Amino acid sequence: MKNIFEKSVKGRIGVDPGTPDTNMDSRLDPSLLRKTDNMLPEVSELEVVRHYTNLSRLNYSVDTHFYPLGSCTMKYNPKINEVTAVLPGFINAHPMLAYVKEDAVQGALEVIYKTSEMMCEITGMKKMTTQPYAGAHGEMTGILLMAQYHKVHGNNKTHIIVPESAHGTNPASAAAAGYEVVTVPVNSAGGIDLSALKEKMNAQTAGIMMTVPSTLGVFEKEVLEVSALARKFDALMYYDGANLNAIMGKARPGDMGFDIVHLNLHKTFSTPHGGGGPGAGMVGVSERLADFVPVPAVAKTKEGKFTLDFNVPHTIGNIASFFGNFGVMLKAYTYITMLGKEGLIEVSEKAVLNANYIMAKLKPYYYLPYDRTCMHEAVFSAKKQVMHGVHALDIAKALIDRGFHPPTIYFPLVVEEAIMIEPTETESKQDIDLFIEDMIDIAKLAETDPDKIKNTPVTTPVSRPDETKAAREPRLKCF
Amino acid sequence: MAGFTPHTESEIKEMLQAAGAPSIESLFSDITPELRAKSFNLPKGITEYEALNEMQELAAKNMSFTASFLGGGYYDHFIPAAVDTISSRAEFYTAYTPYQPEASQGTLRAVFEYQSMISGITGMELSNASLYDGGTAIYEAVNMAFRGSRKKKVIIDGGVNPLHIKMLKTHAKNIGVEFIEAPAENGRTDLKALAAMIDTDTAAVVAQNPNFYGFVNDYTSVFAQAAENGAASILSFYPVSLGILKTPAEMGADIAVAEGQSLGQPLSFGGPYLGIMAVNKKFMRKIPGRIVGETTDKEGRTVYVLTLQAREQHIKREKATSNICSNQALCALRAVVFLSLMGKEGFKKLALINLERAEYLKTKLSEISGIEVLTGPTFNEFSVKLKKEAQVFFKEMSAKGFIAGLPASVFYPQDKNTIIMNATEKKTVTQIDLFIKAVKECV
């Protein structure tokens, strides 16, 4: 298939924006004008539509395939969200209006306020900021909050503790915000290693970042001991909420002693992943960090009017230009109000049921490094299959041929040849059974005919790419 | 109440039995009583129809206006219908980051074409797949220049979007950058003075074109001074303006960044937007975020993959060039469809029409006594000085149904009487004439 530039024919146009008066560019000094032509393709509207429609058909997606991507929560996202997020009153609202004419955007401010309130209840936190644009951006916000807290309290803190089983963004965010990163291993049960933690935590510890349930799919039972230890050194407790899908209504970060939590609205609260984004990463804080959140915050006056609040004594400043990814908040708000209390609890229960069902069924065939009840995702290892020369990557590719998007592989890094399966609550037993059957079939084939697996995929328009060549001789554009 | 979960009672029983669990609750036994939620006080669920009604009511609480001339870095451009049609294809919008290239060629090729078009409008050598927004792009650009250089100073032109400057300062608070701002008097920076501020201890200089007050500049000499001192030149540009204005590459920028909202993204009260970044080759292995590259498969067919991943957080953890993980791929898709539809000629015409409408508005305003249009070259936004406070004028105009622009005092308290006005291709001559009539009554 040709790329869009190869389809270009001089003189064609897709959408005509209109005809400007002649000599408009003579209004500006020639030194301010571009000398080179822009290099955009010249194609008709139909060519554009057909080109990108055909490209879309080369994708696997939740609406077309089972997509059990661990730690990414690829659940089905109700279609109503797509309707409410583009209502004209929302989509045409200029964000600067909040600065110059609050009464013109009361509806939008109300959504932000109410979403924050609901998220406070869901997480048990005192205050929320909607500004962070994504989970990792929320992490960075959290670290900046820590830094500001310690600065105001005159603390001299230099490092942040991150367990081995954390998301890769945790250490990256801590480092990007100017801290050293100290890693703590996991114990034999997949939890944080408390004795190692005790050795590494000291007066220079600014905070600890925990993912609960962890990326090994298990609940961190030791969390109260960790938070007691952190208090001793005035270190702050950070909760990576990427896995909140597993515990809604069962446990809340705030009740477990966390000071900061980020939420991936696009995971737990149902925004489609869009090929990698946009998401949204609201951050909640405990009482002791309430005076540090980004401004402007949205507040409600006694008269019931929604207003911008710049009065946050120790604010870290602006994390976003405005209020974060508002369109994503609209989807989360729609989803939460539709499901309500009972619905959200059911989400977690069914997500955990599905994951444990898969874990039990596949246990005889794949090595299970931590054999205990899992939460919303189950982490296996392809260790048994590696003996026959079949790696996690090969299993992933074989699944593509069978019509499944593969699970996450080689993550978490602590599990050798990891295969991380997260079915989510929206998958039916029938579809899960088909997946299980194919996983078992692949395990059997690995023993009898490993080459058949190593040569997959064969049903896709392209086979395995030469990734080394892509990195060594980068070709990053069409021309 | 809808849970969107398909399980029947008998299936639940069967699944629990397979898992060896007596009940669903038993699966949560790791969450011991002392770890349990102390409260979960949310309302009962509602039906889809009820939810739609509630959202419609909330949306209706936002006001609409006869015409708005409010810009300030975020613009009301027309979005061709095909942009929504393509971006709402479920195969694009319900897919994840394309880690499995064989199952994601659609997203990967669209991103590759996006990178090409960003190079195609900026003249820069290469681009990443997208950052969160324009402010993030500036922060990541400064971070990239700062990390590599061991120099402390970053000089910011006072005409850079004040919200982006605030974001930059917040994000860079703990990494030891020393920010120096070059003042913009009445919206205009003295470029010679700006260039003179750059010395060998300067890591980067950040400018914006057109600037926040709407003025168009040529930063060539400033960037030459930066190059001489080994400082990186960062230019924040307004994508639509590149239909006619001098490109970042032509000015000698090392890093070009932008708020991509004007390329097919609705205003949506602040997001999702699109952070654009394009760079010179020397930054290829430092640029943050996702990058798609072209390669081949075993049969020699062309394949697209995420590449140069050794920079990224999922491999490098704390040594990654940035912590960006999820990005704005769907917004980038909207941008690539938008740019394809415009094409070479349409993109230029779009820019010229924007210039034309703003020039018309400017001319009409300058004929009104009591109004001083600040002189200088502009694109589709410009600043106007009034005889009264801009906030007062704004209020009077909004009572007549118009949003008259952005009172500069919101961000620059000293500029009490200045209002920044914008006119895109969506403002018709009729609307502008009606606006002018109202201005005459309020001035």
Interface residues (C-beta under 8 A of the other chain):
Chain A: M1 N3 I4 F5 S8 G11 R12 I13 G14 V15 D16 P17 G18 T19 P20 D21 M24 D25 R27 L28 D29 S31 L32 L33 R34 K35 T36 D37 N38 M39 L40 P41 E42 V43 E45 V48 V49 H51 Y52 T53 L55 S56 R57 L58 N59 Y60 S61 V62 D63 T64 H65 Y67 L69 C72 M74 K75 Y76 N77 P78 I80 E82 V83 T84 V86 L87 P88 G89 F90 I91 N92 A93 H94 P95 M96 L97 A98 Y99 V100 K101 D103 A104 V105 Q106 G107 A108 E110 V111 M118 E121 I122 G124 Y133 A134 G135 A136 H137 E139 M140 L144 A147 Q148 V162 H167 G168 T169 P171 A172 S173 A174 A175 A176 A177 G178 Y179 V181 V218 F219 K221 V223 L224 I247 M248 G249 K250 A251 R252 D255 M256 N264 H266 P272 H273 G274 G275 G276 G277 P278 G279 P294 I316 G317 N318 I319 A320 S321 F322 F323 G324 N325 F326 G327 V328 L330 Y333 T334 I336 T337 M338 L339 G340 K341 E342 G343 L344 I345 E346 V347 E349 K350 V352 L353 N354 N356 Y357 M359 A360 K361 R372 T373 M375 A396 K397 I400 H405 P406 T408 F411 E425 T426 E427 S428 K429 P457 T460 P461 V462 S463 R464 P465 D466 E467 K469 A470 A471 P474 R475 L476 K477 C478 F479
Chain B: M1 A2 G3 F4 T5 P6 H7 E11 I12 E14 M15 L16 A18 A19 G20 A21 I24 L27 F28 S29 D30 I31 T32 E34 L35 R36 A37 K38 S39 F40 N41 L42 P43 K44 G45 I46 T47 E48 A51 L52 E54 M55 Q56 E57 L58 A59 A60 K61 N62 M63 S64 F65 S68 L70 G72 G73 Y74 D76 F78 P80 A82 T85 I86 S88 R89 A90 E91 F92 Y93 T94 A95 Y96 T97 P98 Y99 Q100 P101 E102 A103 S104 Q105 G106 T107 R109 A110 V111 F112 E113 Q115 S116 M117 S119 G120 I121 G123 L126 S127 A129 S130 Y132 D133 G134 G135 T136 N143 N161 L163 H164 K166 M167 K169 T170 H171 K173 N174 I175 G176 V216 N217 D218 L242 G243 I244 L245 K246 T247 E250 E259 P266 L267 S268 F269 G270 G271 P272 Y273 M284 R290 I291 V292 G293 E294 T295 T296 D297 K298 E299 R301 T302 V303 Y304 V305 T307 L308 Q309 A310 E312 Q313 H314 I315 K316 R317 E318 K319 A320 S322 N323 I324 C325 S326 N327 Q328 A329 L330 C331 L333 V336 V337 L339 S340 L341 M342 G343 K344 E345 G346 F347 K348 K349 L350 L352 I353 L355 E356 E359 P377 Q391 F394 S398 I403 L406 P407 V410 E425
